[in-house]
Amino acid sequence: MDAGHATRKEKLIFMSERIRFTKMHGAGNDYIYVYVPENHIADPEKCSIEWSKPHFGIGSDGLILVDKSDKADFSMRIFNNDGSEAMMCGNGVRCVAKFVRDHNLTDKNVVTVDTLSGIKTIELFTDENGVVNRGKVDMGEPSLSNKKQLATEDGSMVEGEVVAGQSKFKGTFVCMGNPHFVIFVEDIASVDIETLGPVIENNPLFPERCNIEFAQVLADGSIRMRVWERGSGITMACGTGACATAVAASTTGRSGRTSRIIMDGGELIIEWKAEDNHVYMTGPAAKVFEGEIEL
């Protein structure tokens, strides 16, 4: 067909086959971002699986769809690289706020985003050139109990024991909307996360599966953390995981209410404020590149 003589409908169909995306990361936790009003994706689960593949796709921890919202400034949907839909991503929501500013969809310095874990508020910070490079997210109140996510009598576990193969681990359950199990260890470098992560994630104690954090309190009081994310595997960082780790550390007397969480991809500052019981997360948000990909 001669493109010059294509009907308007045919041109729209042709154009819809190319999706405009932005690759972004927060402390190495990288996602593919697509603005839904300008790009129609009928099967985000499949797209997330295919586009997230290293070497064969764009490569990422998953796909985030940014949309308009009648509840907040914008909304987001998160799909892990196995196609499952996630409730919340702290690193991802910071990047969503940067995304809408970078694309001139808003000029606000404080942006609200509707997620499956509720509406999150992000305060944006810029560099000397006025480019957004950091964000502070109100992650809401953590919970130490959730009967849907933890199969104990009261839905809670503080320094409780979980069996993984021939090993036993003590950890603390924290719900940040999504479920987390935080295990403090003496030497994080010696932990085989690739083997242990999926085993603990799928333990019958966790009906909805679980994000698993291994953490070590360092001599200076900061916390080194590595994560096995539900639906994504080992990732460079996890925002909700960093929040859960800080809450678990404070709950078990390992730290105060403010923690510096050091992950493979960077650092986050987590504040669990006594006055409102909310957790606030501050960290980087960066654009890697933009491009187009065919459905």
PyMOL commands that set and color helices and strands:
alter all, ss='L'
color gray80, all
select helices_A, chain A and resi 3-5+8-16+36-38+44-51+90-102+188-190+193-201+239-251
alter helices_A, ss='H'
color red, helices_A
select strands_A, chain A and resi 18-26+29-35+62-68+74-80+85-86+110-115+118-126+132-138+160-164+167-175+179-184+211-217+223-229+233-235+258-263+266-272+279-284+286-294
alter strands_A, ss='S'
color yellow, strands_A
deselect
rebuild
show_as cartoon
